[in-house]
Every structure is written in structure tokens, then in C-alpha cells.
């Protein structure tokens, strides 16, 4: 349920004026991919693609071009966080201290060497 809430928040923020052109799209997609229902992984892709089309055609009145497919592929890759979550069951068990150069390779702090 929280994954759907984050997804709706990310879409709502895209339509509001926001400073520094920052929206939590990547965070919402990664969270949905990791914690959302596997059965409904298509939902964030459809919602984000629909919001892209509305923003492009209605809000900004730009033409629809092939570049949108690149963005949608990025959304699909972000939702693929489910596979990363499956491989990394626990964070605390694989935590590396900064003395082991964990600060240089943050992805290894959570999944161990070669975990992703």
C-alpha cells in the first residue's frame, strides 16, 4: 500500500511547481519495484507514461516524439528493483564499514561484493 502512495505522490509532485526541477520519480519507482506487488509491476509504468503524455501534450504543448520511449525504458529499469531486493534480503547483515572502502562503492554496502 505504501508503494502506491509513493507512486501517487511522485506523480502529483510532477504536476506541481517544484524548486530545482526535482521530483521523487526514481525513488518512487525503486520503492515500488522493491516492495510493491509483483502482480502489479505494470502499474507504475502505465501511471508514469500517462503522466508523461499529459505533461507533454496538455501542460507544455510539445509534440510527442520517440524520446519518450527512452524515458519509459528508464522507468522499467527502475522498477526492476524487485530483483535487487530479492537478492539482498537483509541490509544489516551485509553492511560494510567505511574502513573496508564501503563508502567508495555504496552498492556493495547493501548487497556485498557482486550482489547486484
MDAnalysis code that builds the backbone (N, CA, C; Angstrom):
import MDAnalysis as mda
import numpy as np

u = mda.Universe.empty(348, n_residues=116, atom_resindex=np.repeat(np.arange(116), 3), trajectory=True)
u.add_TopologyAttr("name", ["N", "CA", "C"] * 116)
u.add_TopologyAttr("resid", np.arange(1, 117))
u.add_TopologyAttr("resname", ["UNK", "UNK", "UNK", "UNK", "UNK", "UNK", "UNK", "UNK", "UNK", "UNK", "UNK", "UNK", "UNK", "UNK", "UNK", "UNK", "UNK", "UNK", "UNK", "UNK", "UNK", "UNK", "UNK", "UNK", "UNK", "UNK", "UNK", "UNK", "UNK", "UNK", "UNK", "UNK", "UNK", "UNK", "UNK", "UNK", "UNK", "UNK", "UNK", "UNK", "UNK", "UNK", "UNK", "UNK", "UNK", "UNK", "UNK", "UNK", "UNK", "UNK", "UNK", "UNK", "UNK", "UNK", "UNK", "UNK", "UNK", "UNK", "UNK", "UNK", "UNK", "UNK", "UNK", "UNK", "UNK", "UNK", "UNK", "UNK", "UNK", "UNK", "UNK", "UNK", "UNK", "UNK", "UNK", "UNK", "UNK", "UNK", "UNK", "UNK", "UNK", "UNK", "UNK", "UNK", "UNK", "UNK", "UNK", "UNK", "UNK", "UNK", "UNK", "UNK", "UNK", "UNK", "UNK", "UNK", "UNK", "UNK", "UNK", "UNK", "UNK", "UNK", "UNK", "UNK", "UNK", "UNK", "UNK", "UNK", "UNK", "UNK", "UNK", "UNK", "UNK", "UNK", "UNK", "UNK"])
u.atoms.positions = np.array([
    [0.820, -1.194, 0.000],
    [0.000, 0.000, 0.000],
    [0.867, 1.263, 0.000],
    [1.969, 1.229, 0.739],
    [2.856, 2.377, 0.795],
    [3.497, 2.639, -0.564],
    [3.747, 1.588, -1.329],
    [4.330, 1.757, -2.662],
    [3.388, 2.545, -3.565],
    [2.090, 2.276, -3.477],
    [1.116, 3.014, -4.280],
    [1.034, 4.474, -3.838],
    [1.129, 4.709, -2.536],
    [1.109, 6.075, -2.016],
    [2.304, 6.875, -2.526],
    [3.497, 6.271, -2.497],
    [4.688, 6.947, -3.009],
    [4.565, 7.220, -4.509],
    [3.981, 6.290, -5.230],
    [3.795, 6.473, -6.668],
    [2.864, 7.649, -6.953],
    [1.755, 7.716, -6.229],
    [0.828, 8.826, -6.421],
    [1.446, 10.153, -6.007],
    [2.245, 10.145, -4.956],
    [2.939, 11.358, -4.536],
    [3.919, 11.828, -5.608],
    [4.643, 10.898, -6.199],
    [5.600, 11.255, -7.252],
    [4.894, 11.863, -8.457],
    [3.755, 11.305, -8.837],
    [3.015, 11.845, -9.971],
    [2.441, 13.221, -9.625],
    [1.918, 13.381, -8.419],
    [1.348, 14.673, -8.012],
    [2.411, 15.762, -7.989],
    [3.597, 15.434, -7.500],
    [4.663, 16.428, -7.431],
    [5.110, 16.847, -8.828],
    [5.002, 15.964, -9.791],
    [5.387, 16.315, -11.163],
    [4.499, 17.417, -11.725],
    [3.255, 17.488, -11.280],
    [2.321, 18.478, -11.795],
    [2.335, 19.782, -10.998],
    [2.964, 19.785, -9.851],
    [3.050, 20.994, -9.026],
    [4.329, 21.751, -9.364],
    [4.323, 23.072, -9.150],
    [5.588, 23.801, -9.284],
    [6.550, 23.339, -8.189],
    [7.758, 22.990, -8.570],
    [8.704, 22.475, -7.602],
    [10.070, 23.112, -7.831],
    [10.777, 23.367, -6.740],
    [12.080, 24.032, -6.873],
    [13.140, 23.089, -7.446],
    [14.054, 23.652, -8.168],
    [15.214, 22.943, -8.714],
    [14.825, 21.799, -9.638],
    [13.624, 21.784, -10.130],
    [13.158, 20.749, -11.058],
    [13.396, 19.335, -10.503],
    [13.126, 19.153, -9.234],
    [13.332, 17.865, -8.569],
    [11.994, 17.211, -8.295],
    [11.869, 15.960, -8.694],
    [10.699, 15.159, -8.342],
    [11.184, 13.793, -7.887],
    [10.448, 13.145, -7.000],
    [10.882, 11.855, -6.466],
    [10.489, 10.664, -7.339],
    [10.621, 10.787, -8.633],
    [10.201, 9.725, -9.546],
    [11.050, 8.470, -9.364],
    [12.353, 8.613, -9.380],
    [13.228, 7.442, -9.263],
    [13.037, 6.740, -7.937],
    [12.903, 7.499, -6.865],
    [12.703, 6.887, -5.546],
    [11.396, 6.114, -5.493],
    [10.341, 6.692, -6.043],
    [9.045, 6.010, -6.035],
    [9.079, 4.733, -6.871],
    [9.732, 4.787, -8.029],
    [9.812, 3.602, -8.887],
    [10.646, 2.495, -8.248],
    [11.761, 2.865, -7.666],
    [12.593, 1.865, -6.996],
    [11.867, 1.238, -5.812],
    [11.173, 2.076, -5.027],
    [10.440, 1.546, -3.881],
    [9.316, 0.627, -4.338],
    [8.602, 1.015, -5.391],
    [7.529, 0.161, -5.891],
    [8.093, -1.155, -6.409],
    [9.221, -1.086, -7.094],
    [9.817, -2.313, -7.604],
    [10.275, -3.238, -6.497],
    [10.726, -2.658, -5.389],
    [11.231, -3.470, -4.289],
    [10.123, -3.972, -3.374],
    [9.118, -3.167, -3.138],
    [8.103, -3.512, -2.143],
    [6.697, -3.672, -2.683],
    [6.464, -3.270, -3.904],
    [5.128, -3.378, -4.470],
    [4.790, -4.805, -4.864],
    [3.560, -4.984, -5.225],
    [3.089, -6.306, -5.623],
    [3.709, -6.701, -6.963],
    [4.229, -7.895, -7.032],
    [4.839, -8.374, -8.284],
    [3.793, -8.479, -9.393],
    [2.591, -8.760, -8.984],
    [1.495, -8.905, -9.929],
    [1.152, -7.578, -10.619],
    [1.428, -6.468, -9.930],
    [1.065, -5.161, -10.457],
    [2.283, -4.300, -10.786],
    [3.361, -4.897, -11.251],
    [4.542, -4.120, -11.637],
    [4.288, -3.236, -12.853],
    [3.257, -3.508, -13.589],
    [2.923, -2.706, -14.750],
    [2.297, -1.367, -14.359],
    [1.744, -1.272, -13.148],
    [1.039, -0.062, -12.718],
    [1.941, 1.173, -12.741],
    [3.138, 1.152, -12.121],
    [3.942, 2.372, -12.155],
    [4.384, 2.761, -13.561],
    [4.592, 1.790, -14.417],
    [4.980, 2.107, -15.793],
    [3.854, 2.823, -16.524],
    [2.638, 2.332, -16.367],
    [1.492, 2.943, -17.038],
    [1.205, 4.326, -16.457],
    [1.269, 4.447, -15.133],
    [0.974, 5.734, -14.491],
    [2.005, 6.786, -14.891],
    [3.279, 6.430, -14.861],
    [4.312, 7.391, -15.234],
    [4.262, 7.729, -16.722],
    [4.006, 6.741, -17.566],
    [3.898, 7.005, -19.003],
    [2.701, 7.911, -19.288],
    [1.592, 7.666, -18.614],
    [0.413, 8.518, -18.806],
    [0.684, 9.936, -18.328],
    [1.369, 10.078, -17.208],
    [1.679, 11.430, -16.735],
    [2.654, 12.127, -17.690],
    [3.560, 11.376, -18.304],
    [4.448, 11.960, -19.314],
    [3.665, 12.494, -20.498],
    [2.712, 11.704, -20.967],
    [1.912, 12.117, -22.120],
    [1.089, 13.354, -21.773],
    [0.474, 13.379, -20.603],
    [-0.331, 14.536, -20.202],
    [0.550, 15.773, -20.051],
    [1.691, 15.619, -19.402],
    [2.586, 16.765, -19.253],
    [3.078, 17.278, -20.603],
    [3.409, 16.367, -21.504],
    [3.936, 16.772, -22.804],
    [2.875, 17.423, -23.674],
    [1.747, 16.777, -23.830],
    [0.733, 17.250, -24.766],
    [-0.146, 18.361, -24.194],
    [-0.538, 18.255, -22.927],
    [-1.514, 19.194, -22.374],
    [-0.839, 20.362, -21.666],
    [0.055, 20.064, -20.745],
    [0.646, 21.119, -19.925],
    [1.638, 21.953, -20.722],
    [2.582, 21.292, -21.396],
    [3.630, 22.026, -22.104],
    [3.367, 22.200, -23.593],
    [2.398, 21.497, -24.152],
    [2.013, 21.582, -25.568],
    [3.185, 21.293, -26.501],
    [3.969, 20.283, -26.174],
    [5.068, 19.843, -27.029],
    [4.589, 18.676, -27.893],
    [5.265, 18.437, -29.003],
    [4.901, 17.258, -29.802],
    [5.401, 15.976, -29.122],
    [4.694, 14.920, -29.369],
    [5.088, 13.611, -28.845],
    [6.125, 13.016, -29.788],
    [7.331, 12.726, -29.266],
    [8.419, 12.204, -30.094],
    [8.924, 10.887, -29.509],
    [9.824, 10.250, -30.228],
    [10.326, 8.929, -29.841],
    [11.133, 8.970, -28.544],
    [11.594, 10.114, -28.120],
    [12.374, 10.218, -26.888],
    [11.619, 9.700, -25.664],
    [10.309, 9.734, -25.740],
    [9.521, 9.246, -24.607],
    [9.768, 7.758, -24.348],
    [10.020, 7.011, -25.389],
    [10.264, 5.582, -25.212],
    [11.551, 5.333, -24.440],
    [12.531, 6.209, -24.600],
    [13.773, 6.101, -23.825],
    [13.483, 6.335, -22.347],
    [12.674, 7.335, -22.061],
    [12.293, 7.618, -20.683],
    [11.503, 6.464, -20.100],
    [10.611, 5.880, -20.862],
    [9.810, 4.763, -20.358],
    [10.675, 3.527, -20.120],
    [11.699, 3.349, -20.934],
    [12.636, 2.246, -20.685],
    [13.379, 2.480, -19.379],
    [13.690, 3.724, -19.064],
    [14.336, 4.045, -17.789],
    [13.392, 3.739, -16.631],
    [12.114, 4.038, -16.803],
    [11.131, 3.706, -15.766],
    [11.096, 2.196, -15.540],
    [11.117, 1.434, -16.626],
    [11.083, -0.030, -16.499],
    [12.325, -0.551, -15.785],
    [13.465, 0.038, -16.063],
    [14.697, -0.379, -15.387],
    [14.652, -0.035, -13.903],
    [14.061, 1.089, -13.570],
    [13.969, 1.474, -12.162],
    [13.030, 0.553, -11.405],
    [11.952, 0.132, -12.039],
    [11.016, -0.774, -11.378],
    [11.646, -2.154, -11.198],
    [12.675, -2.445, -11.949],
    [13.359, -3.732, -11.825],
    [14.072, -3.862, -10.480],
    [13.880, -2.922, -9.589],
    [14.445, -3.004, -8.244],
    [13.964, -4.225, -7.484],
    [12.909, -4.854, -7.945],
    [12.416, -6.073, -7.297],
    [13.488, -7.156, -7.314],
    [14.204, -7.266, -8.396],
    [15.253, -8.286, -8.480],
    [16.381, -7.968, -7.510],
    [16.717, -6.697, -7.364],
    [17.753, -6.302, -6.412],
    [17.303, -6.588, -4.987],
    [16.033, -6.345, -4.688],
    [15.526, -6.606, -3.340],
    [15.505, -8.104, -3.051],
    [15.240, -8.909, -4.060],
    [15.209, -10.354, -3.854],
    [16.601, -10.887, -3.518],
    [17.621, -10.316, -4.153],
    [18.984, -10.769, -3.903],
    [19.527, -10.262, -2.583],
    [19.020, -9.162, -2.096],
    [19.531, -8.533, -0.874],
    [18.472, -8.612, 0.209],
    [18.342, -9.726, 0.852],
    [17.299, -9.908, 1.857],
    [17.509, -9.020, 3.074],
    [18.733, -8.854, 3.508],
    [18.995, -8.064, 4.707],
    [20.055, -7.014, 4.426],
    [19.867, -5.855, 5.004],
    [20.849, -4.788, 4.854],
    [21.874, -4.878, 5.964],
    [21.420, -5.104, 7.171],
    [22.331, -5.098, 8.321],
    [23.343, -6.236, 8.243],
    [22.970, -7.360, 7.696],
    [23.880, -8.493, 7.643],
    [25.027, -8.311, 6.667],
    [24.859, -7.442, 5.683],
    [25.891, -7.245, 4.674],
    [26.545, -5.874, 4.763],
    [26.303, -5.154, 5.828],
    [26.845, -3.798, 5.954],
    [28.358, -3.840, 6.060],
    [28.998, -2.948, 5.342],
    [30.461, -2.859, 5.369],
    [30.850, -1.536, 6.015],
    [31.868, -1.566, 6.801],
    [32.305, -0.336, 7.467],
    [33.094, 0.520, 6.483],
    [33.156, 1.848, 6.727],
    [33.944, 2.707, 5.845],
    [35.418, 2.297, 5.795],
    [35.891, 1.605, 6.809],
    [37.275, 1.146, 6.791],
    [37.517, 0.089, 5.735],
    [36.474, -0.531, 5.245],
    [36.595, -1.533, 4.188],
    [36.277, -0.920, 2.821],
    [36.387, 0.386, 2.704],
    [36.126, 1.116, 1.466],
    [34.680, 1.003, 1.016],
    [33.774, 0.805, 1.956],
    [32.364, 0.755, 1.603],
    [31.833, 2.092, 1.134],
    [32.457, 3.169, 1.563],
    [31.990, 4.491, 1.133],
    [32.330, 4.773, -0.322],
    [33.270, 4.053, -0.898],
    [33.617, 4.246, -2.305],
    [32.663, 3.507, -3.234],
    [32.117, 2.401, -2.749],
    [31.223, 1.572, -3.555],
    [29.932, 1.345, -2.781],
    [29.016, 2.332, -2.786],
    [27.833, 2.227, -1.937],
    [26.930, 1.052, -2.269],
    [26.897, 0.598, -3.530],
    [26.039, -0.539, -3.845],
    [26.528, -1.812, -3.159],
    [27.809, -1.884, -2.846],
    [28.337, -3.060, -2.180],
    [28.047, -3.045, -0.689],
    [27.689, -1.898, -0.141],
    [27.380, -1.833, 1.277],
    [26.114, -2.626, 1.586],
    [25.208, -2.712, 0.658],
    [23.939, -3.343, 0.931],
    [23.844, -4.782, 0.441],
    [24.571, -5.131, -0.585],
    [24.424, -6.460, -1.166],
    [25.708, -7.263, -1.166],
    [26.767, -6.749, -0.663],
    [28.014, -7.482, -0.683],
    [28.670, -7.363, -2.048],
    [29.874, -7.818, -2.171],
    [30.597, -7.720, -3.440],
    [29.907, -8.587, -4.487],
    [29.577, -7.962, -5.586],
    [28.931, -8.684, -6.674],
    [27.496, -9.053, -6.409],
    [26.876, -8.481, -5.370],
    [25.495, -8.804, -5.039],
    [24.492, -8.331, -6.071],
    [24.811, -7.230, -6.716],
    [23.913, -6.756, -7.759],
    [24.501, -7.138, -9.087],
])
